């Protein structure tokens, strides 16, 4: 047991006659770890991008609601009457009449 532990500490398994198998496994594990780290970073980057886009969507939605409410206020008859009063145009006192066109054959 003691001899095996010292061999591991001295890295004898890397310089033995059959060390090629060990080196292949070490290189394979290293490449696998690099791929795993790169995948993790990529996933994290996408999560941050999704959060950023969600915030932007919320801001745009609130801006849309604000603009729509402003438009509704502008379209109200009282605000149109107020704006036209400065130009000397007032609403009609008599209601409009419906015009009917009768086609005779």
Backbone bond lengths (Angstrom), bond angles and torsions (degrees), N, CA, C in turn:
res aa  C-N    CA-C-N  psi(-1)  N-CA   C-N-CA  omega(-1)  CA-C   N-CA-C  phi
1 X - - - 1.450 - - 1.527 110.63 -
2 X 1.347 114.98 -45.68 1.455 120.07 -179.04 1.526 110.42 -65.41
3 X 1.334 116.31 -38.97 1.454 121.09 -178.73 1.541 110.57 -66.68
4 X 1.347 117.36 -40.74 1.471 122.06 178.31 1.522 111.73 -62.96
5 X 1.337 115.86 -39.43 1.464 120.36 179.95 1.529 110.82 -66.23
6 X 1.332 116.30 -41.47 1.475 120.45 178.00 1.529 111.07 -66.02
7 X 1.326 116.88 -37.14 1.473 119.64 177.54 1.523 111.62 -63.37
8 X 1.322 116.43 -37.52 1.473 119.53 177.36 1.520 109.95 -67.84
9 X 1.331 117.72 -43.34 1.466 120.82 179.39 1.527 112.15 -64.13
10 X 1.307 116.34 -36.66 1.469 120.17 179.81 1.528 111.96 -81.96
11 X 1.344 117.16 -6.78 1.468 124.39 179.91 1.518 111.67 62.16
12 X 1.320 116.33 40.14 1.463 120.88 177.11 1.525 111.90 -64.35
13 X 1.343 116.80 -26.22 1.461 119.79 -178.69 1.530 112.11 -69.09
14 X 1.336 117.11 -13.87 1.464 120.31 178.73 1.530 113.14 -91.92
15 X 1.322 116.79 -15.75 1.466 119.99 -177.86 1.528 113.26 -116.93
16 X 1.322 118.20 6.74 1.465 121.81 178.12 1.522 110.77 -69.15
17 X 1.326 115.19 177.97 1.462 120.70 176.30 1.525 112.14 -67.14
18 X 1.331 117.12 -35.50 1.465 120.71 179.85 1.540 111.62 -99.29
19 X 1.301 116.37 31.76 1.465 121.75 -177.59 1.527 112.19 -71.75
20 X 1.332 118.41 -18.76 1.467 121.01 -178.94 1.519 110.27 -60.30
21 X 1.338 117.94 -40.23 1.469 121.22 178.16 1.530 110.38 -62.64
22 X 1.307 115.49 -42.04 1.472 119.34 -179.56 1.530 110.96 -66.08
23 X 1.308 117.34 -41.80 1.468 120.81 179.80 1.529 110.77 -64.22
24 X 1.328 116.59 -40.86 1.473 119.57 178.13 1.520 110.36 -60.32
25 X 1.329 116.61 -44.61 1.456 119.76 179.98 1.530 111.51 -64.47
26 X 1.321 116.85 -40.83 1.473 120.80 179.62 1.527 110.20 -64.10
27 X 1.331 116.88 -43.83 1.469 120.15 178.55 1.525 110.06 -64.51
28 X 1.333 117.41 -41.15 1.459 121.23 178.01 1.526 110.82 -60.49
29 X 1.325 117.07 -46.10 1.476 120.93 179.00 1.519 111.40 -63.09
30 X 1.328 117.32 -38.91 1.466 121.42 179.19 1.524 110.93 -64.47
31 X 1.336 116.35 -46.02 1.465 120.16 178.75 1.522 110.68 -63.28
32 X 1.310 116.47 -41.20 1.457 120.98 178.29 1.529 110.98 -61.66
33 X 1.316 117.32 -41.89 1.473 121.15 178.71 1.524 110.86 -65.01
34 X 1.326 117.61 -40.25 1.471 121.07 179.09 1.527 110.35 -64.16
35 X 1.325 116.49 -42.98 1.471 120.02 178.40 1.521 110.54 -63.37
36 X 1.314 117.61 -41.23 1.461 121.74 179.63 1.533 111.01 -63.85
37 X 1.310 117.39 -42.69 1.467 121.05 179.15 1.527 110.52 -65.47
38 X 1.323 117.34 -42.41 1.465 120.77 179.04 1.523 110.92 -63.73
39 X 1.318 116.99 -40.84 1.463 121.18 178.26 1.523 110.87 -63.90
40 X 1.303 116.63 -41.05 1.464 121.21 178.67 1.522 111.37 -62.77
41 X 1.329 116.38 -43.83 1.468 120.31 178.80 1.528 110.97 -64.27
42 X 1.308 116.51 -39.95 1.462 120.53 178.98 1.526 111.11 -63.39
43 X 1.312 117.19 -44.34 1.465 121.13 179.20 1.526 110.87 -64.04
44 X 1.309 116.59 -41.02 1.467 120.38 179.58 1.529 111.19 -65.34
45 X 1.328 116.79 -39.18 1.458 121.52 177.63 1.531 110.43 -61.99
46 X 1.331 116.51 -40.41 1.463 120.49 179.27 1.524 111.28 -67.65
47 X 1.317 117.35 -37.54 1.463 120.60 178.28 1.522 110.26 -63.08
48 X 1.327 117.06 -42.71 1.469 120.54 178.31 1.523 110.79 -65.05
49 X 1.315 117.51 -39.36 1.460 121.06 179.36 1.531 110.38 -65.98
50 X 1.323 117.96 -39.93 1.461 121.29 178.26 1.524 110.68 -64.15
51 X 1.319 117.49 -42.09 1.468 121.00 178.50 1.523 110.74 -63.11
52 X 1.324 116.44 -41.11 1.469 120.92 179.07 1.529 110.30 -63.60
53 X 1.323 116.94 -43.67 1.465 120.67 179.75 1.527 111.39 -67.17
54 X 1.327 118.04 -35.76 1.469 120.35 176.29 1.518 111.38 -63.45
55 X 1.322 117.06 -41.06 1.466 120.30 177.04 1.524 110.63 -63.24
56 X 1.327 116.63 -41.53 1.464 120.55 179.55 1.531 110.85 -64.33
57 X 1.327 116.90 -38.81 1.471 120.65 178.28 1.525 110.03 -64.14
58 X 1.325 117.40 -42.87 1.473 120.20 177.95 1.517 111.46 -60.94
59 X 1.328 116.80 -43.41 1.466 120.29 179.23 1.520 111.15 -63.34
60 X 1.325 117.22 -44.39 1.456 120.54 -179.59 1.525 111.43 -66.42
61 X 1.333 117.08 -36.90 1.460 120.03 178.49 1.526 110.62 -65.43
62 X 1.331 117.29 -42.17 1.469 119.72 179.17 1.529 110.36 -66.95
63 X 1.331 117.09 -37.04 1.467 120.04 176.79 1.527 110.22 -64.65
64 X 1.327 117.45 -39.79 1.456 121.34 178.11 1.524 111.01 -61.67
65 X 1.330 116.95 -45.35 1.462 120.81 179.91 1.524 110.22 -62.78
66 X 1.319 116.78 -40.80 1.462 121.15 179.18 1.524 111.02 -63.30
67 X 1.333 117.12 -45.54 1.471 120.63 179.59 1.524 111.22 -65.09
68 X 1.325 116.75 -37.93 1.461 119.98 179.95 1.526 110.67 -65.83
69 X 1.332 117.45 -40.50 1.465 119.81 178.42 1.531 110.61 -67.26
70 X 1.344 117.33 -37.54 1.469 119.82 175.81 1.526 110.89 -62.19
71 X 1.326 116.55 -41.51 1.458 120.89 179.25 1.518 111.07 -63.93
72 X 1.321 117.42 -40.43 1.464 120.41 178.47 1.523 110.79 -63.46
73 X 1.334 117.71 -37.74 1.466 120.68 177.87 1.518 110.62 -67.28
74 X 1.328 117.31 -39.87 1.467 121.27 -179.62 1.523 110.43 -67.44
75 X 1.324 118.46 -35.95 1.458 122.42 -177.09 1.524 113.55 -78.08
76 X 1.321 118.89 -10.09 1.463 120.95 -179.00 1.523 110.09 -64.35
77 X 1.335 115.90 144.60 1.461 121.08 -176.41 1.524 111.96 -60.92
78 X 1.325 117.88 -37.13 1.465 120.72 -178.10 1.532 111.12 -65.48
79 X 1.353 117.64 -38.91 1.462 118.24 179.83 1.524 111.19 -72.42
80 X 1.337 117.12 -34.70 1.475 119.75 177.18 1.517 109.83 -66.64
81 X 1.349 117.47 -41.88 1.469 121.39 178.50 1.521 110.44 -61.22
82 X 1.319 116.98 -42.36 1.467 121.60 179.74 1.536 111.29 -62.72
83 X 1.320 116.74 -42.37 1.469 120.27 -179.16 1.523 111.67 -70.50
84 X 1.316 117.69 -36.51 1.460 120.72 -179.22 1.531 112.07 -77.02
85 X 1.337 117.98 -21.79 1.466 121.23 179.31 1.524 110.32 -64.31
86 X 1.324 117.06 -32.73 1.463 119.05 179.17 1.537 111.26 -69.70
87 X 1.325 116.95 -22.68 1.472 121.05 178.46 1.521 111.93 -96.00
88 X 1.336 117.68 2.03 1.453 121.76 177.10 1.524 113.52 85.56
89 X 1.289 118.82 16.28 1.459 122.12 179.26 1.523 107.67 -107.55
90 X 1.342 115.26 127.59 1.461 120.31 -178.88 1.529 108.46 -121.13
91 X 1.335 117.31 158.07 1.467 118.68 177.30 1.520 111.52 -68.23
92 X 1.294 116.15 152.63 1.468 122.09 -177.49 1.519 109.99 -71.93
93 X 1.324 115.74 143.37 1.466 121.52 178.45 1.524 110.80 -82.87
94 X 1.336 116.53 -29.28 1.467 120.02 -179.79 1.522 108.87 -98.70
95 X 1.314 115.95 139.37 1.453 117.79 179.51 1.531 111.38 -70.78
96 X 1.292 118.82 156.75 1.455 121.03 -179.19 1.531 111.33 -70.78
97 X 1.331 115.54 151.06 1.467 121.70 177.53 1.522 109.27 -101.69
98 X 1.325 114.07 146.48 1.441 119.61 179.96 1.535 108.14 -87.18
99 X 1.295 117.39 129.82 1.452 122.24 -179.92 1.530 107.74 -99.72
100 X 1.345 114.24 126.66 1.465 119.63 179.28 1.521 108.48 -111.61
101 X 1.301 115.33 132.96 1.462 120.63 178.08 1.523 106.98 -108.59
102 X 1.296 115.39 121.52 1.455 121.09 179.74 1.523 107.43 -106.72
103 X 1.303 116.34 125.47 1.465 121.11 -179.99 1.519 108.09 -100.47
104 X 1.348 115.84 121.18 1.475 121.10 178.80 1.502 108.99 -100.89
105 X 1.304 114.52 134.19 1.461 118.59 -179.65 1.503 111.26 -105.55
